[in-house]
Amino acid sequence: MEQIERHSPLAESREFYRIFFYDCPPLTKRMHTPIGRRSIDFGKSEDAQFRQQLHKEIQKIRKVAIRLGRLNDTSRWRLSERATQRLIADPTSFVPHDDDFEIDTKQKGVDMRLGLDVASLAFKKQVDQIVIVAADADFVPAAKLARREGIDVILDRMGDHRAAPDLIEHVDAIRDCLLPKPNPLAT
């Protein structure tokens, strides 16, 4: 096995096929809060700007393929779980405020892209191992297909031990790769 220098940005292994990064563009539309009617431009939010920049940077990285779905056009406000609990507990005195609502968006096409990529890799025998970095059950069909085709499927929960039980059931191994915490005393 070839030696790879960990700190070199150009380090790579011929055994490594590709990283697939699945996401969808952030919400960028302008909406009004449900109670106060205050205008919010979600495209100018810190999260939206970060994700747009992240997607641009990922596109530049060798051996990384970004797979973007899309957001459904029907983004709307919904009562938060915390506010819903307050409403259930005391419906007669519940008075909603803007901070009782959260934006509800649905992404489309991300799961399909992942499934197609896994199927293609499996049927073409391009890889013998897939590492899925996730925790939700949307990845179960892809993991099952890969295993049926003889691919070793590893689940990396990135420390989130709340991974869907059926996802855990349909992988060959679990690992939790966490970045080391920075040492505040190191200079």
ROMITOR-856026 format. One line per field, with one value per residue: residue in one letter; x negated, y negated, z of N, C-alpha, C in turn. Coordinates in pm, 1 decimal, m for minus. Atoms other than C-alpha are relative to their C-alpha. Example, Ala and Ser with C-alpha at 12.3 -4.5 7.8 and 13.67 -1.06 7.14 Angstrom:
BEGIN
resn c(a_s)
n.X c(m89.0_82.0)
n.Y c(119.0_119.0)
n.Z c(0.0_m6.0)
ca.X c(m1230.0_m1367.0)
ca.Y c(450.0_106.0)
ca.Z c(780.0_714.0)
c.X c(m90.0_77.0)
c.Y c(m120.0_m109.0)
c.Z c(0.0_73.0)
***
This chain:
BEGIN
resn c(m_e_q_i_e_r_h_s_p_l_a_e_s_r_e_f_y_r_i_f_f_y_d_c_p_p_l_t_k_r_m_h_t_p_i_g_r_r_s_i_d_f_g_k_s_e_d_a_q_f_r_q_q_l_h_k_e_i_q_k_i_r_k_v_a_i_r_l_g_r_l_n_d_t_s_r_w_r_l_s_e_r_a_t_q_r_l_i_a_d_p_t_s_f_v_p_h_d_d_d_f_e_i_d_t_k_q_k_g_v_d_m_r_l_g_l_d_v_a_s_l_a_f_k_k_q_v_d_q_i_v_i_v_a_a_d_a_d_f_v_p_a_a_k_l_a_r_r_e_g_i_d_v_i_l_d_r_m_g_d_h_r_a_a_p_d_l_i_e_h_v_d_a_i_r_d_c_l_l_p_k_p_n_p_l_a_t)
n.X c(m84.5_84.0_2.2_m63.5_26.8_m131.7_m16.1_16.8_m127.7_3.4_7.7_m111.4_29.0_m60.5_m106.3_m114.8_m72.5_m54.1_m93.1_m122.5_m56.4_m140.5_m61.7_m77.8_28.9_m76.4_m113.8_48.4_m110.8_m40.5_m132.0_m40.6_m33.1_m144.9_m75.6_43.6_12.4_134.2_61.7_125.8_66.1_74.6_122.7_104.6_27.9_134.0_m5.4_m9.3_126.6_98.9_m24.0_31.6_145.8_43.6_m25.3_99.1_131.3_m1.7_11.0_139.7_84.6_21.4_m62.1_m122.0_m112.3_m113.2_m128.0_m98.6_m141.1_m62.7_m101.3_m135.7_m40.8_m103.1_50.3_m99.9_23.2_m74.4_16.0_110.6_m39.1_m8.8_m124.4_m109.9_m15.2_m66.0_m138.6_m69.1_m7.6_m94.4_m47.2_m74.7_87.7_108.7_5.2_121.5_91.5_81.7_104.0_m63.1_m7.6_123.2_m24.7_m16.3_40.6_19.5_95.5_m40.9_100.3_127.7_m1.0_3.6_137.1_81.1_m35.8_53.4_146.1_32.9_m34.0_99.4_125.8_m15.4_m20.0_121.5_108.7_105.0_52.9_m31.7_m43.9_m61.9_m18.4_m112.4_8.8_m139.1_m65.6_m143.3_m44.6_m9.4_110.3_m19.3_m6.2_131.4_86.9_m44.9_39.0_145.7_34.5_m43.1_96.9_128.5_80.6_11.9_m59.2_38.2_m75.2_69.4_m103.5_66.1_m28.5_m143.2_m38.0_m143.2_m21.2_m121.5_26.3_m0.1_124.1_101.9_m26.6_34.6_140.0_91.0_77.2_m22.2_115.4_m29.3_120.1_m18.2_120.8_49.8_m28.9_123.5_60.0_11.1_132.6_99.7_32.5)
n.Y c(117.8_118.9_90.2_128.5_102.3_48.2_144.9_53.1_16.2_m74.0_m143.4_m81.3_m140.7_m54.9_m88.4_84.9_33.0_135.2_43.7_59.6_90.6_20.5_113.4_80.1_141.3_53.1_86.9_135.4_90.9_99.1_m30.6_84.5_m76.5_m21.7_88.3_138.8_32.6_53.9_m62.8_m70.2_m47.8_m118.7_m7.7_77.8_m57.9_m54.7_m139.6_m7.0_44.1_m104.2_m118.1_33.2_1.8_m138.2_m70.2_47.0_m53.8_m144.6_m23.5_16.5_m101.9_m121.1_m123.7_26.7_32.2_54.0_m37.9_91.3_m13.1_132.2_25.1_10.6_140.4_31.2_25.1_71.9_3.1_m96.0_17.4_m81.9_m104.7_64.5_76.4_m96.7_m54.3_104.9_6.3_m118.7_9.2_103.9_61.5_125.3_114.7_1.7_113.5_m23.6_107.7_m40.8_m97.0_m130.9_m62.9_m34.3_m18.6_m140.0_m19.6_m140.0_m19.3_m100.8_m52.9_m36.6_m145.0_m67.5_9.2_m92.6_m135.5_m26.8_m11.4_m128.1_m106.4_2.5_m50.5_m142.2_m82.2_6.3_m55.4_101.1_9.2_m115.6_51.3_132.5_56.7_93.7_90.8_41.2_m63.0_m19.5_m121.9_18.4_m69.9_m144.5_m72.0_0.3_m90.6_m136.8_m35.7_m16.2_m126.3_m112.4_m10.0_m41.1_113.5_20.1_130.7_52.1_117.9_94.0_87.3_123.1_23.5_8.5_m136.4_m15.7_m49.6_m79.9_m142.4_m81.5_26.4_m79.2_m140.0_m31.7_28.2_m104.7_46.4_138.2_68.7_139.6_80.7_135.5_82.1_21.9_131.8_78.4_20.5_146.0_33.7_m14.1_126.5)
n.Z c(0.0_9.4_m113.6_30.3_m99.3_m40.4_m0.3_134.5_68.3_126.0_m28.9_47.5_18.5_120.5_m43.3_m34.3_122.9_4.7_m104.1_52.2_m99.7_35.4_m67.9_93.6_m24.4_m113.2_27.4_29.1_28.5_m99.6_m56.1_m111.7_m119.7_0.1_m89.2_12.7_143.1_24.7_116.4_m22.9_121.0_m42.8_77.6_m66.6_m132.0_m17.8_42.4_146.8_58.1_m28.7_83.7_139.5_10.6_m16.4_126.6_98.6_m35.4_21.7_144.4_40.1_m61.1_78.8_m47.0_m75.4_87.9_m74.4_58.6_m56.2_30.6_6.4_m101.7_48.5_7.2_m99.2_m134.8_m79.5_m143.8_m81.4_m143.2_m50.3_m95.2_m132.2_m3.1_6.9_m135.5_m79.1_46.8_m50.8_m145.8_m42.4_124.5_m18.3_m24.4_97.8_92.7_79.3_37.9_114.6_m37.0_m17.3_130.9_70.7_143.2_39.7_139.3_36.5_108.5_97.8_90.5_m62.3_m23.7_130.1_50.6_m78.4_39.8_133.3_m9.2_m63.9_95.0_107.1_m55.2_m32.1_119.1_82.6_m82.2_m5.7_m136.3_m83.8_m129.3_m1.4_m133.2_m2.1_m114.0_m17.0_m113.9_19.2_67.0_145.3_64.5_m12.2_127.9_64.6_m75.2_27.4_136.4_4.1_m67.8_85.0_109.2_m54.3_m45.1_m143.9_m29.4_m131.1_m41.3_m88.5_m56.1_m44.0_m140.6_m27.5_m34.9_21.2_135.9_16.9_m25.1_121.8_73.2_m69.6_32.9_138.9_32.1_m45.3_m115.3_m42.2_m56.8_m29.8_15.6_m48.8_4.7_m135.5_m54.9_m6.5_m131.6_m19.5_m52.4_107.6_69.5)
ca.X c(0.0_m138.5_m232.2_m13.3_m125.8_178.0_111.1_50.4_349.0_237.1_223.0_435.9_454.9_516.9_738.4_971.1_1245.1_1438.5_1625.1_1986.4_2132.5_2514.6_2701.7_2938.5_2898.2_3007.8_3332.9_3270.0_3617.9_3759.8_4054.0_4249.3_4278.9_4627.8_4727.8_4521.1_4498.6_4127.1_3941.5_3662.1_3419.9_3304.8_3040.9_2852.8_2853.5_2523.4_2627.1_2722.4_2401.8_2192.0_2357.8_2330.7_1961.0_1915.6_2072.3_1840.5_1533.6_1635.5_1665.7_1294.4_1169.6_1020.3_1204.9_1508.1_1840.6_2116.5_2470.0_2724.0_3094.5_3337.7_3570.4_3940.7_4103.9_4355.6_4155.2_4382.3_4389.6_4487.8_4535.7_4223.0_4234.3_4173.6_4466.9_4687.7_4623.5_4723.4_5041.3_5133.7_5063.3_5278.0_5473.7_5680.3_5382.6_5155.6_5061.7_4823.5_4523.2_4291.3_4026.8_4280.6_4248.9_3980.1_3942.0_4054.9_3871.9_3850.4_3553.0_3609.2_3384.4_3102.6_3201.5_3255.0_2908.0_2752.1_2941.6_2840.5_2475.1_2466.2_2642.9_2400.4_2095.7_2233.0_2345.7_2027.6_1816.2_1622.8_1576.1_1561.2_1642.3_1870.9_1862.3_2192.1_2161.5_2517.7_2766.0_3109.9_3311.0_3319.7_2997.0_3136.6_3233.5_2890.6_2710.5_2920.8_2855.5_2482.0_2464.0_2664.3_2402.5_2120.0_2001.0_1880.7_2096.1_1959.5_2172.7_1995.8_2236.7_1987.5_2061.5_2441.4_2544.8_2909.1_2869.9_3185.0_3203.9_3291.8_2988.0_2767.0_2929.7_2834.5_2464.5_2164.8_1988.8_2017.8_1741.7_1745.8_1466.8_1453.5_1212.3_983.2_1078.9_829.3_592.8_634.1_285.3_113.7_m65.2)
ca.Y c(0.0_m338.7_m588.3_m902.6_m1215.0_m1326.0_m1698.8_m1736.2_m1886.3_m1691.6_m1356.1_m1091.5_m720.3_m535.2_m301.9_m589.1_m638.5_m954.7_m1151.1_m1225.6_m1523.3_m1541.3_m1858.8_m2110.0_m2483.0_m2686.8_m2877.6_m3216.8_m3361.8_m3658.8_m3592.3_m3781.5_m3660.6_m3522.8_m3759.9_m4078.2_m4068.8_m4160.3_m4089.3_m3831.1_m3769.4_m3411.8_m3446.0_m3692.8_m3469.8_m3348.7_m2987.5_m3047.8_m3236.8_m2969.8_m2686.5_m2865.9_m2925.6_m2567.9_m2434.2_m2653.2_m2533.8_m2167.5_m2192.1_m2279.0_m1976.9_m1687.2_m1355.6_m1520.4_m1527.4_m1751.5_m1630.8_m1906.8_m1845.7_m2134.3_m2295.9_m2255.7_m2586.2_m2565.3_m2693.1_m2809.4_m2886.3_m2620.9_m2631.0_m2507.7_m2197.7_m2410.7_m2639.4_m2342.7_m2198.0_m2531.7_m2538.4_m2183.6_m2254.1_m2569.2_m2646.9_m2928.8_m3143.1_m3064.8_m3379.8_m3311.6_m3532.2_m3530.0_m3338.2_m3054.9_m2972.8_m2808.0_m2779.6_m2450.5_m2356.2_m2025.4_m1915.3_m1709.7_m1482.1_m1432.2_m1078.1_m982.0_m1106.7_m910.2_m595.4_m624.6_m679.5_m378.6_m162.4_m270.1_m204.8_133.9_263.1_149.5_300.9_m25.8_m1.8_266.7_42.6_m256.1_m478.6_m655.3_m960.9_m1008.7_m912.3_m905.3_m621.4_m774.6_m586.5_m239.2_m142.6_m243.3_m54.9_256.9_249.9_204.7_496.0_721.9_647.4_750.0_405.1_353.3_69.5_m132.3_m384.9_m685.5_m866.8_m1145.0_m1104.2_m1122.2_m809.1_m864.4_m698.5_m532.5_m172.9_m37.0_m210.1_m47.3_286.2_260.0_176.2_400.9_186.1_m137.2_m381.9_m729.9_m944.1_m1262.9_m1545.6_m1584.3_m1868.9_m2152.6_m2184.2_m2538.2_m2518.1_m2433.0_m2717.5)
ca.Z c(0.0_m91.0_178.1_185.0_361.6_562.0_559.7_188.4_2.5_m304.8_m127.1_m289.7_m331.6_m655.3_m453.5_m370.2_m629.8_m547.8_m283.1_m371.9_m185.9_m186.8_m101.1_m251.9_m296.5_4.1_19.9_m140.4_m179.2_6.0_240.5_505.2_862.7_934.3_1216.0_1188.5_806.8_827.4_503.4_517.9_232.3_294.1_21.1_237.6_544.7_682.9_619.9_255.6_180.1_350.8_158.4_m176.4_m115.7_4.5_m316.6_m528.3_m338.3_m352.7_m731.8_m747.0_m552.7_m742.0_m702.8_m544.7_m727.1_m597.8_m660.9_m609.5_m591.7_m578.8_m328.8_m379.2_m476.4_m193.6_104.0_382.3_751.6_1005.3_1378.5_1556.3_1773.7_2082.9_1996.4_1910.5_2256.4_2412.9_2201.9_2304.5_2670.9_2688.1_2368.9_2519.8_2619.8_2322.9_2132.8_1842.9_1766.3_1466.3_1660.1_1706.2_1335.1_1125.4_751.1_597.6_279.2_98.3_m106.2_m418.0_m618.2_m367.6_m267.7_m631.2_m726.9_m443.9_m539.5_m904.0_m814.4_m579.8_m839.7_m1110.6_m891.6_m787.5_m1125.0_m1299.9_m1018.5_m990.0_m612.8_m348.1_m51.9_2.3_307.9_372.6_595.3_717.1_984.6_822.3_675.1_324.5_254.0_332.3_m26.3_m158.3_120.5_59.7_m314.9_m267.0_m21.9_m253.7_m520.0_m286.7_m183.9_172.8_312.5_603.0_791.2_938.9_1167.8_1241.6_1609.3_1571.7_1756.9_1666.4_1327.1_1196.9_1323.5_979.3_830.6_1092.6_1010.0_640.6_662.7_715.4_973.6_1166.6_1236.9_1379.6_1244.7_1440.0_1386.2_1684.0_1912.3_1888.7_2180.6_2316.2_2469.0_2140.4_1964.8)
c.X c(m88.9_13.6_61.3_m30.5_131.1_18.3_m14.1_135.3_4.9_m4.5_123.7_m46.4_67.9_114.2_128.6_71.8_46.4_84.2_119.8_60.7_141.0_59.2_98.9_m33.8_83.7_120.3_m52.0_113.6_25.2_141.4_28.8_34.9_151.7_80.5_m35.8_m14.3_m133.4_m62.7_m133.4_m52.1_m88.9_m131.3_m115.1_m33.8_m141.9_m6.0_2.3_m132.2_m108.9_18.0_m28.0_m150.4_m57.2_16.9_m100.5_m137.3_m7.2_m17.2_m144.3_m90.2_m6.3_61.9_117.9_106.8_114.9_127.0_107.2_140.2_56.5_97.0_136.1_41.4_95.9_m57.6_104.4_m38.2_81.3_m29.8_m110.9_52.4_18.9_131.5_120.7_25.9_69.5_147.7_81.4_21.6_105.7_52.5_71.2_m89.7_m115.5_14.7_m128.9_m77.0_m84.2_m104.8_58.1_5.4_m139.0_35.8_3.2_m32.3_m20.0_m100.6_46.2_m121.0_m130.4_m7.3_m9.9_m141.8_m91.8_27.7_m56.1_m151.5_m40.6_28.6_m104.3_m133.3_7.1_7.3_m121.6_m121.9_m118.5_m64.0_28.7_42.1_57.7_13.1_110.6_m13.0_138.6_56.4_147.3_33.0_13.2_m106.8_15.9_7.7_m135.5_m94.4_37.3_m43.1_m149.6_m41.5_40.6_m97.1_m140.8_m90.4_5.5_50.0_m30.7_84.2_m86.0_103.3_m55.1_38.8_147.4_51.7_149.8_29.8_122.5_m32.4_m0.5_m120.0_m112.8_13.5_m53.8_m138.9_m86.2_m78.5_34.7_m131.9_42.2_m129.8_31.9_m131.3_m49.5_33.2_m130.0_m46.9_m18.3_m137.6_m107.8_m22.0_m43.7)
c.Y c(m124.0_m89.1_m133.7_m96.4_m68.6_m149.6_m62.4_m13.1_78.4_150.3_71.0_142.9_47.0_95.3_m75.4_m40.7_m145.4_m25.7_m61.4_m81.7_m34.9_m112.0_m62.7_m145.6_m50.9_m82.0_m141.5_m98.4_m95.4_36.0_m99.0_88.3_7.6_m97.9_m146.2_m49.4_m67.8_77.7_63.8_48.2_116.6_16.0_m75.5_54.9_56.9_144.8_11.9_m39.6_103.7_118.1_m27.7_m0.2_140.3_76.5_m42.7_60.4_150.3_32.9_m5.8_115.5_124.9_120.3_m22.8_m41.9_m50.9_32.5_m85.0_35.2_m140.1_m12.7_m6.4_m147.1_m41.0_m11.8_m81.8_5.5_109.3_m29.1_93.1_102.9_m58.2_m76.0_93.4_60.1_m101.6_m9.3_116.6_m11.3_m100.6_m75.8_m133.6_m120.2_m10.0_m119.3_16.0_m128.6_51.0_104.3_137.7_78.3_29.3_25.2_149.3_9.9_149.0_7.6_115.3_46.1_44.3_151.2_78.1_m3.0_97.3_143.7_37.0_16.4_133.7_114.5_8.2_57.3_150.8_85.1_1.1_56.3_m97.1_m11.7_129.6_m41.7_m140.0_m43.0_m104.2_m83.6_m62.2_63.9_28.6_117.3_m15.4_79.8_152.1_69.8_7.2_97.0_146.0_44.8_26.4_132.4_120.7_22.3_30.4_m112.2_m8.8_m141.2_m37.5_m124.0_m81.5_m101.2_m134.9_m36.5_m10.2_141.2_23.7_49.2_91.0_148.0_84.5_m29.7_82.8_147.7_38.1_m47.6_111.7_m39.4_m145.2_m54.0_m143.6_m77.8_m142.0_m74.0_m19.5_m141.7_m77.9_m16.3_m149.1_m42.1_9.9_m133.7_26.0)
c.Z c(0.0_123.3_m42.0_112.3_34.1_m16.7_m138.1_m68.5_m130.6_21.0_m52.9_m17.7_m126.8_34.4_31.2_m128.4_m1.9_124.8_m72.4_113.3_m45.9_83.9_m96.9_28.6_117.4_m47.7_m20.8_m25.2_115.4_45.5_112.5_119.2_13.4_85.7_m25.2_m142.2_m33.4_m114.8_38.5_m134.7_40.4_m76.5_62.8_138.4_2.3_m49.9_m152.2_m65.1_23.0_m94.3_m146.8_m22.4_12.8_m130.6_m107.1_27.0_m25.0_m147.4_m49.3_45.2_m88.0_69.3_93.6_m99.8_85.6_m76.6_67.2_m46.7_m16.6_116.1_m67.1_3.5_110.7_140.6_74.6_146.5_67.4_146.9_48.7_99.8_139.9_12.7_m4.7_137.6_91.3_m36.2_55.4_151.4_46.6_m121.7_19.3_21.9_m100.8_m93.2_m80.6_m29.4_m116.6_36.9_34.6_m131.5_m54.7_m145.8_m32.0_m148.1_m23.6_m113.7_m87.5_m79.1_62.1_19.9_m130.8_m57.0_74.2_m43.0_m136.2_2.8_61.4_m96.1_m111.5_47.6_23.5_m126.0_m92.0_73.7_9.0_137.8_74.4_140.0_m18.2_144.4_m12.0_125.5_14.8_124.9_m27.6_m90.3_m151.0_m74.9_2.1_m135.2_m71.3_70.3_m28.3_m139.6_m7.7_64.1_m83.1_m114.9_49.9_47.1_151.8_30.2_143.8_26.7_93.7_46.6_44.5_143.1_34.9_25.5_m11.6_m141.4_m3.4_19.5_m127.5_m88.9_61.9_m36.4_m137.5_m41.9_56.7_123.8_28.1_51.8_24.8_m4.6_43.4_m14.5_141.7_45.7_9.5_143.4_21.0_50.8_m105.8_m67.9_m141.0)
***
